[in-house]
């Protein structure tokens, strides 16, 4: 039986034009990505603002594990991390 994802509580992780993009509902958080990032391939773990994801880089044939901590990014943007992150239950890779 397939598990149905609740889109109201799902965020996406992607990249575009040299930036990592984290989207949740109407919010888009963008921050500079590594220069050789081609795309994220999967989200391995989501823990209230801390992401472990696999990413494809131009200089490597295989995926590499990437770690992203959104809490300091949100604080730098004057966004309350607790309020913003609380409703997010799942993060998926954004597909173009």
Order of alpha helices (4+ residues) and beta strands (2+ residues): beta-beta-beta-beta-beta-beta-alpha-alpha-beta
